[in-house]
Structures are given as structure tokens and as C-alpha cells.
Amino acid sequence: MCGIVVFPVVGAALCVHGMPVSDVLGLLAGCGVIGAVTTAVAGGGRALLSAVAGAAVRAAAGTEHDAR
């Protein structure tokens, strides 16, 4: 729940201080992935880990399809 508020605030602050938007999005995406994986490992949540892996595969397939 906290990430819903913190990610846009951090992103806006970084943009105001001159960081390119593409770098901000990459940084925040990486933080989100690290948080999801940590939650899955700490909670032993196979369902969450499976959902994250499935989303990553779908996202990769979508980017590859768009590139063609």
C-alpha cells in the first residue's frame, strides 16, 4: 500500500532534480521487482512468485511482439 504513494513521489522528485524519465521508470520498476521477490521468498508464497514470473514472461513477450 505504501508503494502506491511512495513510487510516484520518488519518481517526481527524481525528475525534478534532472533524472531522465526513462531512468526513473527503470529504477522504480527494479525496486518493485525486488520488493515482490522479497515478499515471495520471505512469505514462502509460491502463488505470488508464480504470478510475478508469469507477469514477467507476458511482459517480455509483449515487448518482443511490439518490436516486430
C-alpha positions in Angstrom: 0.0 0.0 0.0 2.8 2.4 0.8 4.3 1.9 -2.6 1.3 3.4 -4.2 2.2 6.7 -2.6 5.9 6.5 -2.4 6.8 5.4 -6.0 5.1 8.5 -7.7 6.6 10.8 -5.1 10.1 9.4 -5.5 9.7 9.5 -9.3 8.5 13.1 -9.3 11.4 14.1 -7.0 14.0 12.5 -9.2 12.5 14.1 -12.4 12.5 17.5 -10.8 16.2 17.0 -9.9 17.1 16.2 -13.5 17.0 12.4 -13.8 15.6 11.3 -17.2 12.1 9.8 -17.1 13.3 6.5 -18.7 15.9 6.1 -15.9 13.3 6.9 -13.2 10.9 4.2 -14.6 13.7 1.6 -14.8 14.8 2.4 -11.2 11.2 2.2 -9.9 10.5 -1.0 -11.8 13.6 -2.6 -10.4 12.6 -1.6 -6.9 9.1 -3.1 -7.4 10.5 -6.4 -8.7 12.9 -6.6 -5.7 10.1 -5.9 -3.3 7.8 -8.6 -4.9 10.5 -11.2 -5.0 11.5 -10.4 -1.3 7.9 -10.8 -0.3 7.5 -14.0 -2.2 10.7 -15.5 -0.7 10.0 -14.3 2.9 6.4 -15.4 2.9 7.1 -18.7 1.0 4.3 -17.6 -1.4 4.6 -19.9 -4.4 1.4 -18.3 -5.8 2.9 -14.8 -5.7 6.2 -16.0 -7.1 4.3 -17.8 -9.9 2.3 -14.6 -10.6 5.4 -12.4 -10.8 7.1 -14.9 -13.1 4.0 -15.1 -15.3 3.8 -11.3 -15.5 7.5 -11.1 -16.4 7.1 -13.7 -19.2 4.0 -11.9 -20.5 5.8 -8.5 -20.4 8.8 -9.9 -22.2 6.6 -11.5 -24.9 4.7 -8.2 -25.3 7.9 -6.2 -25.8 9.2 -8.7 -28.3 6.0 -8.7 -30.2 5.9 -4.9 -30.3 9.4 -4.7 -31.7 8.5 -6.6 -34.8 
